[in-house]
């Protein structure tokens, strides 16, 4: 179903372009062309590329909120973490081809620093905190460190498998993350 709301179309198009070609390489002209929204209309909704990026971050955060709610459907905390891992594995092809859509954007924004980078970092921090909560509920020691490690392992696999351009390696390494999780 095509998106009829221009603002929504701009956000999803920008998110896709930021993921595939990077934040800094994406221009308003790229977003206008790919979304079919005239350039002048983009400026009506977003005065700067930073404003558009903030909307993309908000949209990604909303997606994570929905995903976390779905993962919470599992009764046991380890199963919730497995659900997140399964979500990541389900995105294998796009992740190997272009990296993590949110991790890549956050990393790129962190090079400049500032409020936009802080906004993106806060989403990752919430994911780490959610992971730590699961480890805490499992009764494990140092749940925050385990939450950081869980997120870092997944991001590391995405990065390395992308560099190698190898979906098979992605799956093998994610199986190792699952084995690590199951061993705790």
C-alpha positions as protocol buffer text, in pm:
chain_id: "A"
residue {
  index: 1
  type: UNK
  ca { x: 0 y: 0 z: 0 }
}
residue {
  index: 2
  type: UNK
  ca { x: 160 y: 330 z: -100 }
}
residue {
  index: 3
  type: UNK
  ca { x: 211 y: 590 z: 169 }
}
residue {
  index: 4
  type: UNK
  ca { x: -6 y: 892 z: 100 }
}
residue {
  index: 5
  type: UNK
  ca { x: 115 y: 1103 z: 391 }
}
residue {
  index: 6
  type: UNK
  ca { x: 409 y: 1311 z: 265 }
}
residue {
  index: 7
  type: UNK
  ca { x: 570 y: 1344 z: 607 }
}
residue {
  index: 8
  type: UNK
  ca { x: 562 y: 967 z: 657 }
}
residue {
  index: 9
  type: UNK
  ca { x: 696 y: 908 z: 307 }
}
residue {
  index: 10
  type: UNK
  ca { x: 983 y: 1149 z: 370 }
}
residue {
  index: 11
  type: UNK
  ca { x: 1074 y: 978 z: 698 }
}
residue {
  index: 12
  type: UNK
  ca { x: 1072 y: 626 z: 556 }
}
residue {
  index: 13
  type: UNK
  ca { x: 1257 y: 732 z: 242 }
}
residue {
  index: 14
  type: UNK
  ca { x: 1521 y: 918 z: 443 }
}
residue {
  index: 15
  type: UNK
  ca { x: 1560 y: 622 z: 679 }
}
residue {
  index: 16
  type: UNK
  ca { x: 1617 y: 392 z: 382 }
}
residue {
  index: 17
  type: UNK
  ca { x: 1864 y: 629 z: 214 }
}
residue {
  index: 18
  type: UNK
  ca { x: 2053 y: 696 z: 539 }
}
residue {
  index: 19
  type: UNK
  ca { x: 2082 y: 318 z: 577 }
}
residue {
  index: 20
  type: UNK
  ca { x: 2188 y: 240 z: 222 }
}
residue {
  index: 21
  type: UNK
  ca { x: 2415 y: 533 z: 143 }
}
residue {
  index: 22
  type: UNK
  ca { x: 2479 y: 703 z: 476 }
}
residue {
  index: 23
  type: UNK
  ca { x: 2355 y: 1018 z: 642 }
}
residue {
  index: 24
  type: UNK
  ca { x: 2626 y: 1247 z: 507 }
}
residue {
  index: 25
  type: UNK
  ca { x: 2595 y: 1124 z: 147 }
}
residue {
  index: 26
  type: UNK
  ca { x: 2216 y: 1166 z: 146 }
}
residue {
  index: 27
  type: UNK
  ca { x: 2084 y: 1502 z: 28 }
}
residue {
  index: 28
  type: UNK
  ca { x: 1739 y: 1654 z: 34 }
}
residue {
  index: 29
  type: UNK
  ca { x: 1743 y: 1614 z: -345 }
}
residue {
  index: 30
  type: UNK
  ca { x: 1797 y: 1238 z: -300 }
}
residue {
  index: 31
  type: UNK
  ca { x: 1506 y: 1221 z: -56 }
}
residue {
  index: 32
  type: UNK
  ca { x: 1282 y: 1427 z: -286 }
}
residue {
  index: 33
  type: UNK
  ca { x: 1358 y: 1209 z: -587 }
}
residue {
  index: 34
  type: UNK
  ca { x: 1319 y: 876 z: -406 }
}
residue {
  index: 35
  type: UNK
  ca { x: 1003 y: 977 z: -219 }
}
residue {
  index: 36
  type: UNK
  ca { x: 832 y: 1158 z: -505 }
}
residue {
  index: 37
  type: UNK
  ca { x: 782 y: 1459 z: -277 }
}
residue {
  index: 38
  type: UNK
  ca { x: 878 y: 1792 z: -438 }
}
residue {
  index: 39
  type: UNK
  ca { x: 1184 y: 1959 z: -289 }
}
residue {
  index: 40
  type: UNK
  ca { x: 985 y: 2261 z: -170 }
}
residue {
  index: 41
  type: UNK
  ca { x: 754 y: 2035 z: 27 }
}
residue {
  index: 42
  type: UNK
  ca { x: 1047 y: 1880 z: 212 }
}
residue {
  index: 43
  type: UNK
  ca { x: 1141 y: 2223 z: 345 }
}
residue {
  index: 44
  type: UNK
  ca { x: 780 y: 2272 z: 457 }
}
residue {
  index: 45
  type: UNK
  ca { x: 812 y: 1969 z: 687 }
}
residue {
  index: 46
  type: UNK
  ca { x: 1185 y: 1975 z: 769 }
}
residue {
  index: 47
  type: UNK
  ca { x: 1395 y: 2290 z: 768 }
}
residue {
  index: 48
  type: UNK
  ca { x: 1724 y: 2099 z: 788 }
}
residue {
  index: 49
  type: UNK
  ca { x: 1856 y: 1751 z: 724 }
}
residue {
  index: 50
  type: UNK
  ca { x: 1912 y: 1732 z: 1098 }
}
residue {
  index: 51
  type: UNK
  ca { x: 1538 y: 1788 z: 1155 }
}
residue {
  index: 52
  type: UNK
  ca { x: 1465 y: 1506 z: 912 }
}
residue {
  index: 53
  type: UNK
  ca { x: 1720 y: 1282 z: 1085 }
}
residue {
  index: 54
  type: UNK
  ca { x: 1556 y: 1357 z: 1422 }
}
residue {
  index: 55
  type: UNK
  ca { x: 1224 y: 1241 z: 1273 }
}
residue {
  index: 56
  type: UNK
  ca { x: 1394 y: 923 z: 1146 }
}
residue {
  index: 57
  type: UNK
  ca { x: 1535 y: 860 z: 1493 }
}
residue {
  index: 58
  type: UNK
  ca { x: 1188 y: 910 z: 1645 }
}
residue {
  index: 59
  type: UNK
  ca { x: 1042 y: 669 z: 1389 }
}
residue {
  index: 60
  type: UNK
  ca { x: 1310 y: 406 z: 1468 }
}
residue {
  index: 61
  type: UNK
  ca { x: 1249 y: 452 z: 1841 }
}
residue {
  index: 62
  type: UNK
  ca { x: 875 y: 396 z: 1784 }
}
residue {
  index: 63
  type: UNK
  ca { x: 959 y: 77 z: 1591 }
}
residue {
  index: 64
  type: UNK
  ca { x: 1177 y: -44 z: 1877 }
}
residue {
  index: 65
  type: UNK
  ca { x: 899 y: 28 z: 2126 }
}
residue {
  index: 66
  type: UNK
  ca { x: 663 y: -191 z: 1921 }
}
residue {
  index: 67
  type: UNK
  ca { x: 925 y: -463 z: 1889 }
}
residue {
  index: 68
  type: UNK
  ca { x: 1001 y: -459 z: 2261 }
}
residue {
  index: 69
  type: UNK
  ca { x: 628 y: -491 z: 2331 }
}
residue {
  index: 70
  type: UNK
  ca { x: 618 y: -797 z: 2103 }
}
residue {
  index: 71
  type: UNK
  ca { x: 929 y: -944 z: 2265 }
}
residue {
  index: 72
  type: UNK
  ca { x: 769 y: -891 z: 2607 }
}
residue {
  index: 73
  type: UNK
  ca { x: 505 y: -1143 z: 2498 }
}
residue {
  index: 74
  type: UNK
  ca { x: 752 y: -1416 z: 2589 }
}
residue {
  index: 75
  type: UNK
  ca { x: 710 y: -1515 z: 2952 }
}
residue {
  index: 76
  type: UNK
  ca { x: 1075 y: -1587 z: 3023 }
}
residue {
  index: 77
  type: UNK
  ca { x: 1345 y: -1318 z: 2994 }
}
residue {
  index: 78
  type: UNK
  ca { x: 1586 y: -1541 z: 2800 }
}
residue {
  index: 79
  type: UNK
  ca { x: 1310 y: -1604 z: 2545 }
}
residue {
  index: 80
  type: UNK
  ca { x: 1261 y: -1226 z: 2515 }
}
residue {
  index: 81
  type: UNK
  ca { x: 1629 y: -1184 z: 2433 }
}
residue {
  index: 82
  type: UNK
  ca { x: 1604 y: -1471 z: 2183 }
}
residue {
  index: 83
  type: UNK
  ca { x: 1309 y: -1292 z: 2021 }
}
residue {
  index: 84
  type: UNK
  ca { x: 1527 y: -986 z: 1968 }
}
residue {
  index: 85
  type: UNK
  ca { x: 1802 y: -1205 z: 1827 }
}
residue {
  index: 86
  type: UNK
  ca { x: 1551 y: -1370 z: 1592 }
}
residue {
  index: 87
  type: UNK
  ca { x: 1438 y: -1026 z: 1476 }
}
residue {
  index: 88
  type: UNK
  ca { x: 1799 y: -937 z: 1391 }
}
residue {
  index: 89
  type: UNK
  ca { x: 1856 y: -1270 z: 1214 }
}
residue {
  index: 90
  type: UNK
  ca { x: 1539 y: -1212 z: 1013 }
}
residue {
  index: 91
  type: UNK
  ca { x: 1696 y: -898 z: 867 }
}
residue {
  index: 92
  type: UNK
  ca { x: 2011 y: -1080 z: 756 }
}
residue {
  index: 93
  type: UNK
  ca { x: 2022 y: -975 z: 391 }
}
residue {
  index: 94
  type: UNK
  ca { x: 1972 y: -604 z: 452 }
}
residue {
  index: 95
  type: UNK
  ca { x: 2210 y: -606 z: 748 }
}
residue {
  index: 96
  type: UNK
  ca { x: 2486 y: -779 z: 554 }
}
residue {
  index: 97
  type: UNK
  ca { x: 2435 y: -548 z: 255 }
}
residue {
  index: 98
  type: UNK
  ca { x: 2413 y: -216 z: 441 }
}
residue {
  index: 99
  type: UNK
  ca { x: 2486 y: -269 z: 811 }
}
residue {
  index: 100
  type: UNK
  ca { x: 2254 y: -189 z: 1098 }
}
residue {
  index: 101
  type: UNK
  ca { x: 2019 y: 92 z: 997 }
}
residue {
  index: 102
  type: UNK
  ca { x: 2021 y: 243 z: 1340 }
}
residue {
  index: 103
  type: UNK
  ca { x: 2371 y: 154 z: 1453 }
}
residue {
  index: 104
  type: UNK
  ca { x: 2517 y: 297 z: 1133 }
}
residue {
  index: 105
  type: UNK
  ca { x: 2325 y: 622 z: 1165 }
}
residue {
  index: 106
  type: UNK
  ca { x: 2419 y: 655 z: 1532 }
}
residue {
  index: 107
  type: UNK
  ca { x: 2785 y: 593 z: 1458 }
}
residue {
  index: 108
  type: UNK
  ca { x: 2786 y: 846 z: 1177 }
}
residue {
  index: 109
  type: UNK
  ca { x: 2616 y: 1111 z: 1391 }
}
residue {
  index: 110
  type: UNK
  ca { x: 2853 y: 1043 z: 1683 }
}
residue {
  index: 111
  type: UNK
  ca { x: 3144 y: 1163 z: 1471 }
}
residue {
  index: 112
  type: UNK
  ca { x: 2995 y: 1514 z: 1487 }
}
residue {
  index: 113
  type: UNK
  ca { x: 2853 y: 1492 z: 1837 }
}
residue {
  index: 114
  type: UNK
  ca { x: 2578 y: 1725 z: 1951 }
}
residue {
  index: 115
  type: UNK
  ca { x: 2208 y: 1689 z: 2029 }
}
residue {
  index: 116
  type: UNK
  ca { x: 2125 y: 1473 z: 1727 }
}
residue {
  index: 117
  type: UNK
  ca { x: 2395 y: 1222 z: 1818 }
}
residue {
  index: 118
  type: UNK
  ca { x: 2274 y: 1227 z: 2178 }
}
residue {
  index: 119
  type: UNK
  ca { x: 1919 y: 1158 z: 2060 }
}
residue {
  index: 120
  type: UNK
  ca { x: 2033 y: 857 z: 1857 }
}
residue {
  index: 121
  type: UNK
  ca { x: 2255 y: 732 z: 2139 }
}
residue {
  index: 122
  type: UNK
  ca { x: 1961 y: 744 z: 2381 }
}
residue {
  index: 123
  type: UNK
  ca { x: 1775 y: 487 z: 2171 }
}
residue {
  index: 124
  type: UNK
  ca { x: 2069 y: 248 z: 2185 }
}
residue {
  index: 125
  type: UNK
  ca { x: 2100 y: 311 z: 2558 }
}
residue {
  index: 126
  type: UNK
  ca { x: 1733 y: 213 z: 2602 }
}
residue {
  index: 127
  type: UNK
  ca { x: 1797 y: -112 z: 2413 }
}
residue {
  index: 128
  type: UNK
  ca { x: 2093 y: -187 z: 2639 }
}
residue {
  index: 129
  type: UNK
  ca { x: 1882 y: -108 z: 2946 }
}
residue {
  index: 130
  type: UNK
  ca { x: 1604 y: -335 z: 2822 }
}
residue {
  index: 131
  type: UNK
  ca { x: 1858 y: -615 z: 2771 }
}
residue {
  index: 132
  type: UNK
  ca { x: 2004 y: -555 z: 3116 }
}
residue {
  index: 133
  type: UNK
  ca { x: 1653 y: -580 z: 3263 }
}
residue {
  index: 134
  type: UNK
  ca { x: 1618 y: -925 z: 3106 }
}
residue {
  index: 135
  type: UNK
  ca { x: 1953 y: -1039 z: 3246 }
}
residue {
  index: 136
  type: UNK
  ca { x: 1856 y: -898 z: 3586 }
}
residue {
  index: 137
  type: UNK
  ca { x: 1531 y: -1095 z: 3578 }
}
residue {
  index: 138
  type: UNK
  ca { x: 1737 y: -1406 z: 3496 }
}
residue {
  index: 139
  type: UNK
  ca { x: 1920 y: -1344 z: 3824 }
}
residue {
  index: 140
  type: UNK
  ca { x: 2259 y: -1296 z: 3661 }
}
residue {
  index: 141
  type: UNK
  ca { x: 2540 y: -1090 z: 3807 }
}
residue {
  index: 142
  type: UNK
  ca { x: 2630 y: -761 z: 3642 }
}
residue {
  index: 143
  type: UNK
  ca { x: 2323 y: -741 z: 3418 }
}
residue {
  index: 144
  type: UNK
  ca { x: 2425 y: -403 z: 3274 }
}
residue {
  index: 145
  type: UNK
  ca { x: 2756 y: -544 z: 3148 }
}
residue {
  index: 146
  type: UNK
  ca { x: 2569 y: -840 z: 2998 }
}
residue {
  index: 147
  type: UNK
  ca { x: 2325 y: -602 z: 2828 }
}
residue {
  index: 148
  type: UNK
  ca { x: 2613 y: -408 z: 2676 }
}
residue {
  index: 149
  type: UNK
  ca { x: 2780 y: -732 z: 2569 }
}
residue {
  index: 150
  type: UNK
  ca { x: 2462 y: -866 z: 2408 }
}
residue {
  index: 151
  type: UNK
  ca { x: 2411 y: -552 z: 2201 }
}
residue {
  index: 152
  type: UNK
  ca { x: 2784 y: -531 z: 2119 }
}
residue {
  index: 153
  type: UNK
  ca { x: 2794 y: -893 z: 2004 }
}
residue {
  index: 154
  type: UNK
  ca { x: 2502 y: -841 z: 1768 }
}
residue {
  index: 155
  type: UNK
  ca { x: 2640 y: -512 z: 1634 }
}
residue {
  index: 156
  type: UNK
  ca { x: 2983 y: -671 z: 1590 }
}
residue {
  index: 157
  type: UNK
  ca { x: 2840 y: -959 z: 1390 }
}
residue {
  index: 158
  type: UNK
  ca { x: 2649 y: -716 z: 1169 }
}
residue {
  index: 159
  type: UNK
  ca { x: 2963 y: -510 z: 1110 }
}
residue {
  index: 160
  type: UNK
  ca { x: 3199 y: -799 z: 1038 }
}
residue {
  index: 161
  type: UNK
  ca { x: 2954 y: -998 z: 823 }
}
residue {
  index: 162
  type: UNK
  ca { x: 2888 y: -681 z: 625 }
}
residue {
  index: 163
  type: UNK
  ca { x: 3258 y: -626 z: 569 }
}
residue {
  index: 164
  type: UNK
  ca { x: 3288 y: -988 z: 458 }
}
residue {
  index: 165
  type: UNK
  ca { x: 2962 y: -961 z: 258 }
}
residue {
  index: 166
  type: UNK
  ca { x: 2879 y: -1307 z: 387 }
}
residue {
  index: 167
  type: UNK
  ca { x: 2525 y: -1396 z: 498 }
}
residue {
  index: 168
  type: UNK
  ca { x: 2640 y: -1746 z: 592 }
}
residue {
  index: 169
  type: UNK
  ca { x: 2897 y: -1603 z: 831 }
}
residue {
  index: 170
  type: UNK
  ca { x: 2631 y: -1371 z: 970 }
}
residue {
  index: 171
  type: UNK
  ca { x: 2410 y: -1670 z: 1053 }
}
residue {
  index: 172
  type: UNK
  ca { x: 2699 y: -1875 z: 1197 }
}
residue {
  index: 173
  type: UNK
  ca { x: 2805 y: -1590 z: 1424 }
}
residue {
  index: 174
  type: UNK
  ca { x: 2448 y: -1517 z: 1533 }
}
residue {
  index: 175
  type: UNK
  ca { x: 2421 y: -1887 z: 1624 }
}
residue {
  index: 176
  type: UNK
  ca { x: 2727 y: -1830 z: 1844 }
}
residue {
  index: 177
  type: UNK
  ca { x: 2554 y: -1532 z: 2007 }
}
residue {
  index: 178
  type: UNK
  ca { x: 2252 y: -1757 z: 2071 }
}
residue {
  index: 179
  type: UNK
  ca { x: 2476 y: -2028 z: 2220 }
}
residue {
  index: 180
  type: UNK
  ca { x: 2639 y: -1767 z: 2446 }
}
residue {
  index: 181
  type: UNK
  ca { x: 2296 y: -1645 z: 2558 }
}
residue {
  index: 182
  type: UNK
  ca { x: 2179 y: -2001 z: 2623 }
}
residue {
  index: 183
  type: UNK
  ca { x: 2493 y: -2075 z: 2826 }
}
residue {
  index: 184
  type: UNK
  ca { x: 2424 y: -1799 z: 3076 }
}
